[in-house]
């Protein structure tokens, strides 16, 4: 090989790859993975590109928050009555109803409540409401994201084929399909153990931890006939999908939700409330 030959530039690498002219989605994905293997794309860039391609194939119904899980405020409530709820749920926007979730009259921004705290005597919730944007369940996510950006809107109410409210969707819900879920201090890496011992006798437990493994590690006796995972057991005992910070006692254990979103449970804090045999010497810290 001639050492004086010019090095192939990054642009020439890309041009060479694109010259293959992928004919379908599978070939394009293979091309992108080839670029990643050649260090022309990093892992984050590859993930986001795949996310963009995935979003173009998804509909609103695939990611919306179902009607039953919507956090709403009724117009009949006084600020003193619903502000604790606003603080607890920590959303930035709330649909405001008039007696029923099928009658949404506007969107209240949490930041507009600062005017109430400023002591304005003429504060009126109706005056603070922003217009409602309605969209069908079948709307494509890539089109919805474009609409969100062009209209500077962050939330939309989803309606079914009969015009009834089916749920809601936010711009954050769409973006998470592209960049992935935003992690917090409670997140595990994929390679971390499903059950991790913390100080003070607490444990961080992934909702996907198998009940059999949980029983073996913490000395519990939960049955796994109806549910395979500890998350399924907890949701069943709540009778619904719990929210961040909610707690429940099941047999000898206290379960507190550390992280959950509108669709599933992710992480729990577990504490044994009665003495029992549990060897934590081999658990990761």
Buried (B, 14 or more C-beta within 10 A) or exposed (E): EEEEEEEEEEEEBBEEBEEEEBEEEEEBBEBBEEBBEEEBBEEEEBBBBBBBBBBEEBBBBBBBBBBEBBBBBBBEBEBEEBBEBBEEEEBEBBBBBEEEBEEBBBBBBBEBBEBBEEEEEEBEBEEBBBEBBEBBBEBBBBBBBEBBEEEEBBBBBBBBEEEEBBBBBBBEBBBBBBEEEEEEEEBBEEEEBBBBBEEEEBBBBBBBBBBEBBBEBBEBEBEBEEBBBBBBBBBEEBEEBBBBEBEBEBEBBBBBBBBBBBEEBBBBBBBBEEEEEBEEEEBEE
